Structures are given as C-alpha cells and as structure tokens.
Amino acid sequence: MVSNFVQEQLQEYRERNQDRGRLIIKCPDQPGIVSTVTAFLKEYDANIVELSQYSMNPEGGTFFTRIEFDCPGLNDKAADMKLAFQEVSTAFSMQWTFNHVSDLKRTAIFVSKEPHCLLELLWEWQSGDLLADIALVISNHEDTREIVESMGIPFYYIPANKDIRKEVETKQLGLLEEFKVDLIVLARYMQILTPDFVAAHPNRIINIHHSFLPAFIGARPYERAYDRGVKLIGATSHYVTNDLDEGPIIEQDIERVDHRDSAGDMKKIGRSAERRVLARAVKWHLEDRVIVHENKTVVF
C-alpha cells in the first residue's frame, strides 16, 4: 500500500485544486480566439491564473493555447461548460481538451534492468514533486521489484523478448486497462513496442533515449560517441510512434565531456541527463503543458 505520507500529499493536492481546470486548444490562427475563450470563461465566473499562447504564423498558421483557471463549483459546472464550449470550438475549428487539475493521471512505468530513471521518478513522486497516481510498474526483469513494492506500488514481472512480443503485450494491455492507465512511461524499458500497442495509446507513451537525437540513433550510442570523440552527450525524451526513436520530442539536455572520458564515464554522465530529462518530460505531460502538432511539440 502506498505510504500514508504520499497519500496525504496527493489527497491534499486534489482538495486544493477541486475548482481548478485547464483548457488546451489547437486551431487555425485567426482574430478573436483568446477574447472569445476568455469571455466564455468569465460567463462561468472563472478566474484565469495562467495563460500561454503561441502562433506558428498569424496568417494561416496554427494557434496553440493552454489556459489554467479557477472556477468556483467547477465540478457542478463542468458538464454544462463542456457542452456550451462546443459552439465556440466549432466556430474556430478547434481541437481541445478540458481537464480537471484534481484528476491526477494514472501512470504506468515500464522498466528493464537499469533503475536510474525509475528511481528518479519514484523519488520525485514520493517527495510530492511528480503529481501522478502511479498505478503500477511493469518489468521484464525482477531487479527493481523490492524497490517498487517497498513504496506500496504493484509490481508485475512479465518476461519479454521479440519471439513472444504479442503474447507479452496482450498481458500488458490487459493490466493497463484493468488499472485504467492514462500515461505510460518507458523508464529505460529495453523492448520495442508493436504498432498495435502504440496505436492503443497515441501520444500517451513517453520514452527516454540515451542520446541527443537524432545523432547516434540505435544501439551502443555511448561507444559510438566515444569513437567519434564527441564533446557533448545528451538525452532525449519523446512520445513513442511506430518510427523507432522518431516520435515528437518533448525535452532534451546535454552534458559536456572531453578526451579524458571513457565510454564508461560517458554512460555515468549520460544517466544523469536521462534522469532529469525524463522527469521533466513526464511532469510537463502531467500538467497538460505538451501539445503535439504533426511530429513536433509545443511545450508551455
């Protein structure tokens, strides 16, 4: 069972944000979008606490906005607001989502042997800085079971390899449905997902890649970086698509290295970048700060 301390933190967050919502919008740019949406929110006595917007091109481009607002009695008003907003969205050809901040996203973490990214996420979660409902951890190795279960999180060991991939994913998908998972985080899960698995969770699978994409795609990136004598290494977090390591990038970061660093040194340095890049990407997704457009992201 999840520790009382973590449960109390998450419950306090839910209660504190009962009246807070988020509206995320993508649509063709044109005059009047912001004024119309803010006027709509005002009709429901909503007070905007954060508004971010971006236009790819004011003339014929795509417009993006994320609006966070406080609205007294939001739970009672939400159904009417969503229904009424259909008229606004139709007028501006909007793709939009309306989320309750108090509804923490149920998250599954997939991991193989290397625990550093998993440990970073669990530490951030335990300290109250990763606001998610971590529903379960799935692994193709037993190595992290003790760590996960010590925090009261269900751990499922499902051996996996390319020969039984479909069978494995059937079990995994069953667990994700059972636990009503909203987000999947691949915290150094060293298995390739099938197109069917990816299609079931579009823009809801976040991966960490152990290099600064698009350079050194594929296996043994640190050895290849070492052989090339690179001066910068990095990590990339992205959404998973059927094109391996080609999905929309959410976050990247780098570390400086030099001729004194061996491939082993680079791996150690790289793990630090991997941990923080994945944690940031997951936090931004949980806070509805990432909007996918084609194969890119807008991050507010």
Buried (B, 14 or more C-beta within 10 A) or exposed (E): EBEEEBEEBBEEBBEEBBBBBBBBBBBEBBEEBBEEBBEBBEEBEBEBEEBBBBBEEEEEEBBBBBBBBBBEEBEEBBEEBEEEBEEBBEEBEBEBEBBBBBEBBBBBBBBBEBBBBBBBBBBBBBEBEBBBBBBBBBBBBEBBBEBBEEBEBBBBBBEBEEEEBEEBBEBBBEBBEEBEBBBBBBBBBEBEBBEEBBEBBEBBBBBBBBBBBEBBBEEEBBBBBBEEEBEEBBBBBBBBBEEEBBBBBBBBBBBEBEEEBEBEBBBEBBBBBBBBBBBBBBBBBBBBBBBBEEEEBBBB
